[in-house]
């Protein structure tokens, strides 16, 4: 009997270990599952109308479990923004710091990456939520300004200053050019989650990639130094800009 009992006992141990491993993997996946559920509900219903228990239910956990990871709905929304926007802008800043090509190519790469990683994903609905509701939540407004608007302005403005410093771009008001570059990105995100969701007739179909390519071409042609005219004096708004790589 002992010879038969030993294999049975040894076989039971790996099963317990496997169960523990599955539970651990499930636990490790919960934050991501909660963020995905929260993003879907925030975009679908809005921030104010989304309830914490709805997020927990969609993620398949209890409300108490949700609060173990995110103590409030505000913190949950901040985590959604950080995962989808703050981290992407930070990657863009790292890319810009090591990029060796032209500034025009850098801007094109940043815009293409934004569309592929954010604009063409469900996360683009974050812009719609912010524009529609942020006036009623001043704390979230400040958070979004600190973690998205200011860093994005710094990223695109830095690319413009880089081009000016390298003699690729005409001196232009950095902040205003950055806004001009960012504006269609926000427009496309809002359109995707508004008119883009409706069967509207009588308007031409919108090609997001072509629109962004056309916009970038127009802006870059306006920025490029022209060989047939001397470079204009640097505007006061551009003085003191961040030092760009040469």
MDAnalysis code that builds the backbone (N, CA, C; Angstrom):
import MDAnalysis as mda
import numpy as np

u = mda.Universe.empty(738, n_residues=246, atom_resindex=np.repeat(np.arange(246), 3), trajectory=True)
u.add_TopologyAttr("name", ["N", "CA", "C"] * 246)
u.add_TopologyAttr("resid", np.arange(1, 247))
u.add_TopologyAttr("resname", ["UNK", "UNK", "UNK", "UNK", "UNK", "UNK", "UNK", "UNK", "UNK", "UNK", "UNK", "UNK", "UNK", "UNK", "UNK", "UNK", "UNK", "UNK", "UNK", "UNK", "UNK", "UNK", "UNK", "UNK", "UNK", "UNK", "UNK", "UNK", "UNK", "UNK", "UNK", "UNK", "UNK", "UNK", "UNK", "UNK", "UNK", "UNK", "UNK", "UNK", "UNK", "UNK", "UNK", "UNK", "UNK", "UNK", "UNK", "UNK", "UNK", "UNK", "UNK", "UNK", "UNK", "UNK", "UNK", "UNK", "UNK", "UNK", "UNK", "UNK", "UNK", "UNK", "UNK", "UNK", "UNK", "UNK", "UNK", "UNK", "UNK", "UNK", "UNK", "UNK", "UNK", "UNK", "UNK", "UNK", "UNK", "UNK", "UNK", "UNK", "UNK", "UNK", "UNK", "UNK", "UNK", "UNK", "UNK", "UNK", "UNK", "UNK", "UNK", "UNK", "UNK", "UNK", "UNK", "UNK", "UNK", "UNK", "UNK", "UNK", "UNK", "UNK", "UNK", "UNK", "UNK", "UNK", "UNK", "UNK", "UNK", "UNK", "UNK", "UNK", "UNK", "UNK", "UNK", "UNK", "UNK", "UNK", "UNK", "UNK", "UNK", "UNK", "UNK", "UNK", "UNK", "UNK", "UNK", "UNK", "UNK", "UNK", "UNK", "UNK", "UNK", "UNK", "UNK", "UNK", "UNK", "UNK", "UNK", "UNK", "UNK", "UNK", "UNK", "UNK", "UNK", "UNK", "UNK", "UNK", "UNK", "UNK", "UNK", "UNK", "UNK", "UNK", "UNK", "UNK", "UNK", "UNK", "UNK", "UNK", "UNK", "UNK", "UNK", "UNK", "UNK", "UNK", "UNK", "UNK", "UNK", "UNK", "UNK", "UNK", "UNK", "UNK", "UNK", "UNK", "UNK", "UNK", "UNK", "UNK", "UNK", "UNK", "UNK", "UNK", "UNK", "UNK", "UNK", "UNK", "UNK", "UNK", "UNK", "UNK", "UNK", "UNK", "UNK", "UNK", "UNK", "UNK", "UNK", "UNK", "UNK", "UNK", "UNK", "UNK", "UNK", "UNK", "UNK", "UNK", "UNK", "UNK", "UNK", "UNK", "UNK", "UNK", "UNK", "UNK", "UNK", "UNK", "UNK", "UNK", "UNK", "UNK", "UNK", "UNK", "UNK", "UNK", "UNK", "UNK", "UNK", "UNK", "UNK", "UNK", "UNK", "UNK", "UNK", "UNK", "UNK", "UNK", "UNK", "UNK", "UNK", "UNK", "UNK", "UNK", "UNK", "UNK"])
u.atoms.positions = np.array([
    [0.820, -1.200, 0.000],
    [0.000, 0.000, 0.000],
    [0.861, 1.260, 0.000],
    [1.995, 1.189, 0.721],
    [2.832, 2.394, 0.781],
    [3.361, 2.786, -0.586],
    [3.661, 1.737, -1.391],
    [4.198, 2.041, -2.715],
    [3.163, 2.721, -3.608],
    [1.871, 2.463, -3.325],
    [0.822, 3.108, -4.111],
    [0.494, 4.494, -3.587],
    [0.581, 4.691, -2.264],
    [0.233, 5.983, -1.674],
    [1.216, 7.082, -2.067],
    [2.486, 6.739, -2.178],
    [3.500, 7.768, -2.423],
    [3.280, 8.513, -3.735],
    [3.035, 7.807, -4.851],
    [2.790, 8.537, -6.098],
    [1.566, 9.413, -6.039],
    [0.519, 8.936, -5.335],
    [-0.702, 9.743, -5.233],
    [-0.431, 11.050, -4.508],
    [0.345, 10.986, -3.418],
    [0.666, 12.205, -2.671],
    [1.519, 13.144, -3.504],
    [2.499, 12.579, -4.203],
    [3.388, 13.441, -4.992],
    [2.654, 14.088, -6.157],
    [1.632, 13.409, -6.662],
    [0.878, 13.994, -7.773],
    [-0.028, 15.120, -7.326],
    [-0.426, 15.084, -6.050],
    [-1.342, 16.103, -5.553],
    [-0.657, 17.452, -5.394],
    [0.629, 17.444, -5.059],
    [1.341, 18.696, -4.793],
    [1.387, 19.612, -6.003],
    [1.745, 19.102, -7.189],
    [1.750, 19.998, -8.358],
    [0.396, 20.598, -8.656],
    [-0.684, 19.858, -8.395],
    [-2.025, 20.392, -8.638],
    [-2.294, 21.590, -7.764],
    [-1.899, 21.504, -6.484],
    [-2.091, 22.636, -5.570],
    [-1.261, 23.829, -6.021],
    [-0.015, 23.533, -6.441],
    [0.865, 24.610, -6.896],
    [0.281, 25.295, -8.126],
    [-0.270, 24.488, -9.024],
    [-0.863, 25.060, -10.236],
    [-2.048, 25.944, -9.897],
    [-2.899, 25.467, -8.973],
    [-4.052, 26.264, -8.565],
    [-3.609, 27.588, -7.973],
    [-2.555, 27.539, -7.164],
    [-2.040, 28.771, -6.555],
    [-1.524, 29.724, -7.630],
    [-0.837, 29.136, -8.624],
    [-0.311, 29.968, -9.700],
    [-1.410, 30.621, -10.507],
    [-2.488, 29.874, -10.746],
    [-3.623, 30.438, -11.488],
    [-4.254, 31.579, -10.717],
    [-4.425, 31.356, -9.407],
    [-5.020, 32.416, -8.587],
    [-4.140, 33.657, -8.567],
    [-2.804, 33.440, -8.521],
    [-1.890, 34.577, -8.495],
    [-1.947, 35.344, -9.809],
    [-1.989, 34.588, -10.924],
    [-2.077, 35.255, -12.225],
    [-3.380, 36.023, -12.346],
    [-4.456, 35.434, -11.834],
    [-5.753, 36.111, -11.868],
    [-5.697, 37.401, -11.065],
    [-5.040, 37.347, -9.897],
    [-4.922, 38.528, -9.053],
    [-4.084, 39.599, -9.735],
    [-2.996, 39.178, -10.367],
    [-2.122, 40.137, -11.044],
    [-2.828, 40.818, -12.218],
    [-3.784, 40.116, -12.826],
    [-4.486, 40.659, -13.991],
    [-5.620, 41.603, -13.612],
    [-6.025, 41.603, -12.346],
    [-7.194, 42.383, -11.957],
    [-7.073, 43.878, -12.232],
    [-5.947, 44.518, -11.898],
    [-5.873, 45.965, -12.194],
    [-6.138, 46.273, -13.657],
    [-5.559, 45.486, -14.571],
    [-5.773, 45.715, -15.988],
    [-7.228, 45.466, -16.368],
    [-7.832, 44.418, -15.817],
    [-9.231, 44.127, -16.107],
    [-10.140, 45.248, -15.608],
    [-9.828, 45.790, -14.452],
    [-10.614, 46.896, -13.906],
    [-10.473, 48.146, -14.766],
    [-9.268, 48.422, -15.244],
    [-9.050, 49.602, -16.086],
    [-9.762, 49.468, -17.423],
    [-9.754, 48.272, -17.990],
    [-10.456, 48.056, -19.255],
    [-11.967, 48.220, -19.076],
    [-12.492, 47.685, -17.973],
    [-13.931, 47.828, -17.708],
    [-14.287, 49.290, -17.465],
    [-13.443, 49.984, -16.708],
    [-13.695, 51.400, -16.415],
    [-13.656, 52.241, -17.675],
    [-12.669, 52.019, -18.536],
    [-12.569, 52.768, -19.791],
    [-13.833, 52.583, -20.624],
    [-14.276, 51.345, -20.765],
    [-15.464, 51.071, -21.573],
    [-16.692, 51.789, -21.029],
    [-16.857, 51.782, -19.716],
    [-18.035, 52.409, -19.115],
    [-17.935, 53.930, -19.132],
    [-16.770, 54.473, -18.875],
    [-16.600, 55.932, -18.915],
    [-16.924, 56.464, -20.310],
    [-16.456, 55.774, -21.348],
    [-16.704, 56.220, -22.714],
    [-18.174, 56.020, -23.077],
    [-18.745, 54.926, -22.619],
    [-20.132, 54.607, -22.955],
    [-21.134, 55.493, -22.225],
    [-20.905, 55.739, -20.935],
    [-21.902, 56.424, -20.112],
    [-21.461, 57.798, -19.633],
    [-20.160, 58.076, -19.670],
    [-19.649, 59.321, -19.103],
    [-19.123, 59.086, -17.694],
    [-18.356, 60.041, -17.208],
    [-17.759, 59.887, -15.886],
    [-18.808, 59.961, -14.783],
    [-19.652, 60.978, -14.811],
    [-20.617, 61.183, -13.733],
    [-21.609, 60.034, -13.634],
    [-22.031, 59.476, -14.761],
    [-23.069, 58.451, -14.759],
    [-22.537, 57.052, -14.458],
    [-21.247, 56.876, -14.523],
    [-20.670, 55.554, -14.258],
    [-20.555, 55.327, -12.758],
    [-21.029, 54.182, -12.300],
    [-20.957, 53.833, -10.883],
    [-19.871, 52.786, -10.658],
    [-19.260, 52.851, -9.479],
    [-18.165, 51.934, -9.170],
    [-18.611, 50.485, -9.233],
    [-19.827, 50.210, -8.740],
    [-20.293, 48.825, -8.749],
    [-20.481, 48.297, -10.171],
    [-20.773, 49.188, -11.129],
    [-20.891, 48.762, -12.524],
    [-19.530, 48.339, -13.069],
    [-18.503, 49.093, -12.710],
    [-17.154, 48.749, -13.149],
    [-16.750, 47.401, -12.561],
    [-17.014, 47.217, -11.272],
    [-16.654, 45.962, -10.614],
    [-17.383, 44.784, -11.253],
    [-18.670, 44.961, -11.518],
    [-19.462, 43.882, -12.109],
    [-18.938, 43.515, -13.486],
    [-18.618, 44.527, -14.299],
    [-18.132, 44.229, -15.648],
    [-16.777, 43.539, -15.601],
    [-15.979, 43.867, -14.595],
    [-14.668, 43.233, -14.457],
    [-14.753, 41.879, -13.761],
    [-15.945, 41.536, -13.231],
    [-16.122, 40.240, -12.585],
    [-15.588, 40.160, -11.184],
    [-15.564, 41.309, -10.470],
    [-15.101, 41.320, -9.082],
    [-16.125, 42.050, -8.230],
    [-15.911, 42.020, -6.922],
    [-16.797, 42.736, -6.013],
    [-16.400, 44.209, -5.947],
    [-17.324, 45.027, -5.457],
    [-17.029, 46.441, -5.295],
    [-15.891, 46.645, -4.310],
    [-15.849, 45.803, -3.278],
    [-14.762, 45.899, -2.302],
    [-13.412, 45.633, -2.936],
    [-13.369, 44.674, -3.846],
    [-12.110, 44.375, -4.535],
    [-11.659, 45.559, -5.375],
    [-12.619, 46.203, -6.038],
    [-12.290, 47.388, -6.829],
    [-11.616, 48.438, -5.962],
    [-12.164, 48.690, -4.773],
    [-11.627, 49.732, -3.911],
    [-10.280, 49.347, -3.300],
    [-9.940, 48.063, -3.314],
    [-8.605, 47.668, -2.864],
    [-7.539, 48.223, -3.806],
    [-7.884, 48.305, -5.079],
    [-6.936, 48.789, -6.081],
    [-7.083, 50.288, -6.338],
    [-8.313, 50.764, -6.371],
    [-8.589, 52.177, -6.673],
    [-9.612, 52.686, -5.660],
    [-9.184, 53.503, -4.700],
    [-10.047, 53.890, -3.572],
    [-11.234, 54.781, -3.924],
    [-11.283, 55.317, -5.126],
    [-12.413, 56.169, -5.517],
    [-12.570, 56.130, -7.029],
    [-13.721, 56.599, -7.507],
    [-13.948, 56.652, -8.949],
    [-12.990, 57.634, -9.604],
    [-12.663, 58.715, -8.895],
    [-11.719, 59.692, -9.431],
    [-10.346, 59.063, -9.644],
    [-9.895, 58.282, -8.665],
    [-8.593, 57.631, -8.795],
    [-8.605, 56.596, -9.909],
    [-9.738, 55.946, -10.089],
    [-9.871, 54.978, -11.176],
    [-9.757, 55.685, -12.525],
    [-10.422, 56.824, -12.662],
    [-10.351, 57.565, -13.922],
    [-8.932, 58.060, -14.174],
    [-8.267, 58.538, -13.131],
    [-6.884, 58.986, -13.288],
    [-5.995, 57.842, -13.770],
    [-6.230, 56.649, -13.228],
    [-5.427, 55.493, -13.637],
    [-5.669, 55.161, -15.104],
    [-6.909, 55.291, -15.552],
    [-7.234, 55.055, -16.969],
    [-6.487, 56.050, -17.849],
    [-6.481, 57.318, -17.465],
    [-5.785, 58.350, -18.243],
    [-4.285, 58.096, -18.243],
    [-3.734, 57.762, -17.081],
    [-2.285, 57.525, -16.997],
    [-1.868, 56.357, -17.870],
    [-2.658, 55.308, -17.875],
    [-2.298, 54.131, -18.669],
    [-2.348, 54.417, -20.163],
    [-3.336, 55.175, -20.602],
    [-3.563, 55.349, -22.031],
    [-2.968, 56.613, -22.633],
    [-2.770, 57.649, -21.843],
    [-2.276, 58.920, -22.386],
    [-0.953, 59.351, -21.759],
    [-0.900, 59.404, -20.430],
    [0.318, 59.872, -19.767],
    [1.517, 59.034, -20.169],
    [1.358, 57.719, -20.168],
    [2.476, 56.838, -20.505],
    [2.877, 56.988, -21.973],
    [1.908, 57.210, -22.851],
    [2.208, 57.366, -24.271],
    [2.986, 58.649, -24.537],
    [2.609, 59.729, -23.862],
    [3.333, 60.995, -24.017],
    [4.759, 60.850, -23.484],
    [4.915, 60.140, -22.368],
    [6.250, 59.917, -21.805],
    [7.123, 59.133, -22.789],
    [6.550, 58.146, -23.468],
    [7.302, 57.403, -24.480],
    [7.698, 58.332, -25.632],
    [6.782, 59.223, -25.994],
    [7.090, 60.172, -27.058],
    [8.252, 61.081, -26.690],
    [8.305, 61.510, -25.440],
    [9.399, 62.369, -24.993],
    [10.731, 61.626, -25.038],
    [10.718, 60.343, -24.671],
    [11.942, 59.547, -24.753],
    [12.381, 59.378, -26.203],
    [11.413, 59.130, -27.075],
    [11.728, 58.990, -28.498],
    [12.318, 60.274, -29.053],
    [11.703, 61.404, -28.728],
    [12.185, 62.688, -29.236],
    [13.603, 62.977, -28.756],
    [13.916, 62.547, -27.529],
    [15.240, 62.816, -26.981],
    [16.361, 62.050, -27.669],
    [16.030, 60.925, -28.295],
    [17.062, 60.104, -28.935],
    [16.933, 60.042, -30.454],
    [15.942, 60.733, -31.000],
    [15.693, 60.652, -32.448],
    [16.808, 61.355, -33.213],
    [17.295, 60.724, -34.284],
    [18.413, 61.269, -35.043],
    [18.015, 61.801, -36.412],
    [16.769, 61.583, -36.811],
    [16.332, 62.049, -38.125],
    [15.909, 63.503, -38.105],
    [15.245, 63.922, -39.172],
    [14.802, 65.309, -39.269],
    [13.642, 65.565, -38.314],
    [13.411, 66.819, -38.015],
    [12.308, 67.182, -37.115],
    [10.958, 66.932, -37.773],
    [10.885, 67.071, -39.099],
    [9.650, 66.760, -39.813],
    [9.324, 65.275, -39.680],
    [10.335, 64.426, -39.821],
    [10.124, 62.986, -39.670],
    [9.726, 62.643, -38.233],
    [10.292, 63.354, -37.279],
    [9.961, 63.117, -35.879],
    [8.499, 63.444, -35.614],
    [8.036, 64.581, -36.106],
    [6.634, 64.955, -35.911],
    [5.706, 63.956, -36.595],
    [6.062, 63.523, -37.793],
    [5.244, 62.544, -38.505],
    [5.171, 61.236, -37.731],
    [6.288, 60.807, -37.165],
    [6.313, 59.563, -36.395],
    [5.468, 59.678, -35.133],
    [5.551, 60.810, -34.451],
    [4.769, 61.007, -33.228],
    [3.274, 60.972, -33.519],
    [2.859, 61.636, -34.590],
    [1.438, 61.670, -34.929],
    [0.946, 60.296, -35.379],
    [1.757, 59.594, -36.159],
    [1.382, 58.250, -36.595],
    [1.262, 57.309, -35.393],
    [2.219, 57.409, -34.473],
    [2.189, 56.559, -33.281],
    [0.980, 56.876, -32.418],
    [0.653, 58.159, -32.294],
    [-0.516, 58.539, -31.499],
    [-1.769, 57.908, -32.083],
    [-1.914, 57.954, -33.404],
    [-3.125, 57.403, -34.019],
    [-3.205, 55.886, -33.816],
    [-2.087, 55.198, -34.010],
    [-2.089, 53.744, -33.897],
    [-2.288, 53.279, -32.452],
    [-1.700, 53.997, -31.502],
    [-1.709, 53.551, -30.105],
    [-2.851, 54.135, -29.287],
    [-3.479, 55.216, -29.776],
    [-4.531, 55.880, -29.004],
    [-5.726, 56.271, -29.856],
    [-5.512, 57.073, -30.878],
    [-6.620, 57.612, -31.647],
    [-7.484, 56.559, -32.302],
    [-6.888, 55.454, -32.727],
    [-7.629, 54.399, -33.400],
    [-7.994, 53.263, -32.450],
    [-8.131, 53.580, -31.173],
    [-8.479, 52.587, -30.156],
    [-9.657, 53.105, -29.333],
    [-10.300, 52.239, -28.551],
    [-11.391, 52.702, -27.683],
    [-10.970, 53.803, -26.717],
    [-9.686, 53.863, -26.379],
    [-9.206, 54.870, -25.429],
    [-9.388, 56.287, -25.935],
    [-9.566, 56.463, -27.256],
    [-9.765, 57.805, -27.809],
    [-10.993, 58.474, -27.219],
    [-11.934, 57.681, -26.705],
    [-13.130, 58.242, -26.090],
    [-12.855, 59.052, -24.842],
    [-11.646, 58.947, -24.293],
    [-11.288, 59.745, -23.107],
    [-11.427, 61.231, -23.422],
    [-11.048, 61.633, -24.626],
    [-11.163, 63.047, -24.993],
    [-12.617, 63.510, -24.933],
    [-13.527, 62.676, -25.418],
    [-14.938, 63.051, -25.389],
    [-15.416, 63.236, -23.951],
    [-15.016, 62.338, -23.063],
    [-15.411, 62.430, -21.660],
    [-14.872, 63.722, -21.041],
    [-13.620, 64.025, -21.303],
    [-12.999, 65.226, -20.744],
    [-13.710, 66.486, -21.233],
    [-13.922, 66.597, -22.526],
    [-14.544, 67.796, -23.076],
    [-15.977, 67.967, -22.588],
    [-16.684, 66.869, -22.400],
    [-18.086, 66.949, -22.020],
    [-18.292, 67.214, -20.535],
    [-17.385, 66.748, -19.668],
    [-17.680, 66.757, -18.239],
    [-16.666, 67.445, -17.342],
    [-15.526, 67.793, -17.877],
    [-14.454, 68.239, -16.983],
    [-14.799, 69.541, -16.251],
    [-15.646, 70.371, -16.827],
    [-15.995, 71.635, -16.166],
    [-16.695, 71.402, -14.827],
    [-17.303, 70.247, -14.658],
    [-17.985, 69.923, -13.406],
    [-17.081, 69.228, -12.397],
    [-15.831, 68.952, -12.795],
    [-14.898, 68.261, -11.908],
    [-13.549, 68.972, -11.957],
    [-13.420, 70.093, -11.249],
    [-12.193, 70.905, -11.318],
    [-10.929, 70.130, -10.974],
    [-11.023, 69.188, -10.030],
    [-9.831, 68.425, -9.662],
    [-9.337, 67.580, -10.835],
    [-10.275, 66.963, -11.539],
    [-9.887, 66.177, -12.709],
    [-9.372, 67.075, -13.825],
    [-9.921, 68.288, -13.916],
    [-9.440, 69.230, -14.930],
    [-7.973, 69.561, -14.700],
    [-7.615, 69.838, -13.449],
    [-6.229, 70.152, -13.132],
    [-5.322, 68.951, -13.346],
    [-5.812, 67.792, -12.954],
    [-5.052, 66.556, -13.177],
    [-4.770, 66.361, -14.664],
    [-5.787, 66.537, -15.502],
    [-5.630, 66.320, -16.934],
    [-4.675, 67.355, -17.536],
    [-4.769, 68.585, -17.050],
    [-3.850, 69.623, -17.534],
    [-2.413, 69.269, -17.183],
    [-2.200, 68.811, -15.942],
    [-0.848, 68.502, -15.476],
    [-0.248, 67.292, -16.182],
    [-1.052, 66.274, -16.417],
    [-0.511, 65.003, -16.901],
    [-0.685, 64.768, -18.400],
    [-1.517, 65.570, -19.054],
    [-1.732, 65.367, -20.488],
    [-1.456, 66.646, -21.280],
    [-2.152, 67.731, -20.954],
    [-2.062, 68.929, -21.773],
    [-0.683, 69.565, -21.746],
    [-0.139, 69.764, -20.552],
    [1.185, 70.399, -20.448],
    [2.278, 69.520, -21.047],
    [2.337, 68.216, -20.718],
    [3.364, 67.368, -21.344],
    [3.233, 67.270, -22.862],
    [1.991, 67.216, -23.385],
    [1.808, 67.144, -24.839],
    [2.293, 68.427, -25.507],
    [1.990, 69.557, -24.892],
    [2.466, 70.841, -25.417],
    [3.992, 70.890, -25.392],
    [4.565, 70.373, -24.314],
    [6.032, 70.357, -24.208],
    [6.647, 69.444, -25.262],
    [6.024, 68.301, -25.506],
    [6.543, 67.354, -26.486],
    [6.535, 67.946, -27.893],
    [5.376, 68.427, -28.339],
    [5.289, 68.946, -29.697],
    [6.020, 70.277, -29.836],
    [5.932, 71.102, -28.801],
    [6.675, 72.361, -28.847],
    [8.171, 72.126, -28.901],
    [8.646, 71.124, -28.178],
    [10.069, 70.795, -28.207],
    [10.520, 70.343, -29.582],
    [9.653, 69.611, -30.276],
    [9.992, 69.178, -31.637],
    [10.084, 70.370, -32.587],
    [9.193, 71.332, -32.413],
    [9.234, 72.534, -33.240],
    [10.515, 73.315, -32.958],
    [10.848, 73.505, -31.685],
    [12.077, 74.217, -31.326],
    [13.314, 73.488, -31.853],
    [13.271, 72.176, -31.832],
    [14.371, 71.372, -32.375],
    [14.572, 71.694, -33.855],
    [13.462, 71.763, -34.594],
    [13.559, 72.060, -36.014],
    [14.089, 73.456, -36.285],
    [13.673, 74.414, -35.454],
    [14.164, 75.788, -35.616],
    [15.663, 75.849, -35.326],
    [16.087, 75.187, -34.249],
    [17.495, 75.213, -33.862],
    [18.389, 74.549, -34.913],
    [17.850, 73.570, -35.608],
    [18.635, 72.864, -36.636],
    [18.531, 73.524, -38.008],
    [17.790, 74.631, -38.098],
    [17.641, 75.321, -39.367],
    [16.658, 74.669, -40.315],
    [15.824, 73.755, -39.800],
    [14.846, 73.056, -40.637],
    [13.522, 73.811, -40.712],
    [13.165, 74.504, -39.639],
    [11.888, 75.210, -39.554],
    [12.123, 76.700, -39.430],
    [11.178, 77.464, -39.947],
    [11.175, 78.909, -39.719],
    [10.807, 79.180, -38.277],
    [11.342, 80.228, -37.696],
    [10.936, 80.589, -36.326],
    [9.454, 80.919, -36.288],
    [8.745, 80.257, -35.422],
    [7.302, 80.450, -35.270],
    [6.964, 80.416, -33.787],
    [5.806, 80.948, -33.370],
    [5.403, 80.870, -31.952],
    [5.213, 79.399, -31.548],
    [6.085, 78.906, -30.713],
    [6.141, 77.480, -30.413],
    [4.829, 76.926, -29.877],
    [4.256, 77.595, -28.887],
    [3.042, 77.095, -28.253],
    [1.895, 77.009, -29.250],
    [1.760, 78.030, -30.088],
    [0.670, 78.051, -31.049],
    [0.841, 76.961, -32.112],
    [2.078, 76.720, -32.534],
    [2.312, 75.653, -33.506],
    [1.991, 74.296, -32.880],
    [2.376, 74.119, -31.620],
    [2.071, 72.862, -30.926],
    [0.568, 72.630, -30.861],
    [-0.187, 73.680, -30.562],
    [-1.648, 73.552, -30.524],
    [-2.209, 73.202, -31.903],
    [-1.643, 73.803, -32.935],
    [-2.104, 73.521, -34.293],
    [-1.846, 72.063, -34.668],
    [-0.771, 71.498, -34.171],
    [-0.455, 70.097, -34.439],
    [-1.378, 69.161, -33.661],
    [-1.695, 69.537, -32.428],
    [-2.486, 68.676, -31.550],
    [-3.971, 68.715, -31.889],
    [-4.462, 69.857, -32.355],
    [-5.905, 70.052, -32.555],
    [-6.578, 68.944, -33.372],
    [-6.046, 68.563, -34.531],
    [-6.743, 67.526, -35.303],
    [-6.720, 66.159, -34.629],
    [-5.734, 65.919, -33.774],
    [-5.697, 64.653, -33.039],
    [-6.895, 64.554, -32.100],
    [-7.181, 65.661, -31.426],
    [-8.336, 65.688, -30.534],
    [-9.628, 65.623, -31.343],
    [-9.663, 66.351, -32.448],
    [-10.854, 66.339, -33.301],
    [-11.184, 64.934, -33.782],
    [-10.166, 64.194, -34.238],
    [-10.400, 62.847, -34.741],
    [-10.886, 61.918, -33.632],
    [-10.350, 62.095, -32.418],
    [-10.774, 61.257, -31.300],
    [-12.228, 61.530, -30.945],
    [-12.603, 62.807, -30.902],
    [-13.983, 63.162, -30.576],
    [-14.930, 62.691, -31.678],
    [-14.529, 62.870, -32.920],
    [-15.370, 62.442, -34.041],
    [-15.600, 60.933, -34.005],
    [-14.571, 60.192, -33.694],
    [-14.677, 58.727, -33.641],
    [-15.759, 58.285, -32.668],
    [-15.915, 59.023, -31.571],
    [-16.860, 58.628, -30.523],
    [-18.104, 59.519, -30.485],
    [-18.374, 60.210, -31.585],
    [-19.611, 60.997, -31.682],
    [-20.246, 60.725, -33.039],
    [-19.989, 61.552, -34.037],
    [-20.547, 61.329, -35.368],
    [-20.102, 59.996, -35.965],
    [-18.883, 59.580, -35.604],
    [-18.381, 58.324, -36.132],
    [-19.179, 57.113, -35.685],
    [-19.963, 57.259, -34.626],
    [-20.793, 56.163, -34.108],
    [-22.203, 56.196, -34.675],
    [-22.520, 57.226, -35.463],
    [-23.890, 57.406, -35.960],
    [-23.956, 57.197, -37.471],
    [-25.038, 56.588, -37.951],
    [-25.219, 56.402, -39.398],
    [-25.719, 57.681, -40.061],
    [-24.878, 58.708, -40.070],
    [-25.257, 60.008, -40.623],
    [-25.093, 59.987, -42.136],
    [-26.107, 60.486, -42.851],
    [-26.070, 60.531, -44.309],
    [-25.881, 61.978, -44.788],
    [-25.373, 62.109, -46.000],
    [-25.227, 63.429, -46.591],
    [-23.887, 64.079, -46.357],
    [-22.973, 63.405, -45.670],
    [-21.629, 63.941, -45.464],
    [-20.623, 62.960, -46.032],
    [-19.487, 63.493, -46.468],
    [-18.449, 62.639, -47.047],
    [-17.809, 61.786, -45.957],
    [-17.467, 60.564, -46.325],
    [-16.772, 59.702, -45.375],
    [-15.421, 60.312, -45.021],
    [-15.014, 60.118, -43.774],
    [-13.752, 60.685, -43.307],
    [-12.694, 59.594, -43.236],
    [-11.565, 59.860, -43.828],
    [-10.425, 58.953, -43.767],
    [-9.438, 59.518, -42.757],
    [-9.393, 58.989, -41.546],
    [-8.553, 59.579, -40.496],
    [-7.085, 59.656, -40.880],
    [-6.557, 58.570, -41.446],
    [-5.142, 58.573, -41.794],
    [-4.832, 59.636, -42.844],
    [-5.708, 59.757, -43.848],
    [-5.486, 60.761, -44.894],
    [-5.635, 62.170, -44.343],
    [-6.604, 62.363, -43.450],
    [-6.785, 63.682, -42.852],
    [-5.549, 64.105, -42.063],
    [-5.026, 63.205, -41.246],
    [-3.849, 63.531, -40.442],
    [-2.629, 63.747, -41.328],
    [-2.499, 62.947, -42.379],
    [-1.385, 63.123, -43.307],
    [-1.468, 64.472, -44.018],
    [-2.671, 64.841, -44.449],
    [-2.868, 66.115, -45.129],
    [-2.582, 67.284, -44.194],
    [-3.082, 67.186, -42.966],
    [-2.854, 68.251, -41.990],
    [-1.367, 68.413, -41.711],
    [-0.669, 67.302, -41.523],
    [0.759, 67.371, -41.231],
    [1.514, 67.968, -42.406],
    [1.121, 67.619, -43.626],
    [1.775, 68.168, -44.815],
    [1.598, 69.680, -44.874],
    [0.385, 70.150, -44.575],
    [0.126, 71.588, -44.587],
    [0.966, 72.313, -43.539],
    [1.014, 71.751, -42.322],
    [1.764, 72.402, -41.245],
    [3.255, 72.389, -41.538],
    [3.775, 71.269, -41.992],
    [5.212, 71.178, -42.249],
    [5.639, 72.093, -43.386],
    [4.800, 72.229, -44.397],
    [5.134, 73.151, -45.491],
    [5.159, 74.594, -44.982],
    [4.309, 74.890, -44.024],
    [4.321, 76.223, -43.444],
    [5.515, 76.463, -42.551],
    [6.041, 75.392, -41.952],
    [7.179, 75.523, -41.047],
    [8.525, 75.547, -41.768],
    [8.598, 74.849, -42.888],
    [9.880, 74.667, -43.552],
    [10.503, 75.984, -43.993],
    [11.801, 76.054, -43.849],
    [12.561, 77.214, -44.303],
    [12.499, 77.275, -45.823],
    [12.240, 78.452, -46.356],
    [12.122, 78.623, -47.802],
    [13.442, 79.134, -48.365],
    [13.885, 78.509, -49.430],
    [15.188, 78.863, -50.001],
    [15.165, 80.199, -50.728],
    [13.959, 80.673, -51.085],
    [13.876, 81.894, -51.890],
    [13.702, 83.152, -51.059],
    [13.802, 83.037, -49.722],
    [13.660, 84.216, -48.879],
    [14.528, 84.066, -47.638],
    [15.040, 85.179, -47.123],
    [15.867, 85.098, -45.917],
    [15.002, 84.705, -44.724],
    [15.582, 83.994, -43.765],
    [14.802, 83.600, -42.587],
    [14.358, 84.820, -41.794],
    [13.101, 84.881, -41.384],
    [12.617, 86.030, -40.622],
    [13.203, 86.052, -39.220],
    [13.078, 87.222, -38.581],
    [13.563, 87.340, -37.207],
    [12.764, 86.419, -36.302],
    [13.419, 85.888, -35.312],
    [12.766, 84.968, -34.390],
    [11.742, 85.716, -33.548],
    [10.458, 85.274, -33.535],
    [9.436, 85.953, -32.721],
    [9.783, 85.900, -31.238],
    [9.292, 86.895, -30.525],
    [9.568, 86.954, -29.089],
    [9.057, 85.721, -28.378],
    [7.950, 85.166, -28.849],
    [7.366, 83.990, -28.203],
    [8.256, 82.771, -28.301],
    [9.209, 82.776, -29.253],
    [10.086, 81.620, -29.423],
    [11.376, 81.756, -28.642],
    [11.689, 82.958, -28.152],
    [12.935, 83.150, -27.440],
    [12.907, 82.417, -26.118],
    [14.035, 81.901, -25.757],
    [14.127, 81.195, -24.484],
    [13.553, 79.806, -24.552],
    [13.333, 79.280, -25.749],
    [12.772, 77.930, -25.889],
    [13.795, 76.906, -25.454],
    [13.333, 75.699, -25.235],
    [14.232, 74.645, -24.783],
    [15.303, 74.433, -25.815],
    [16.500, 74.079, -25.381],
    [17.597, 73.825, -26.285],
    [17.359, 72.496, -27.007],
    [17.534, 72.518, -28.300],
    [17.282, 71.307, -29.077],
    [18.598, 70.686, -29.463],
    [18.510, 69.393, -29.816],
    [19.710, 68.700, -30.243],
    [20.153, 69.238, -31.596],
    [21.423, 69.304, -31.801],
    [21.957, 69.795, -33.059],
    [22.566, 68.652, -33.845],
])
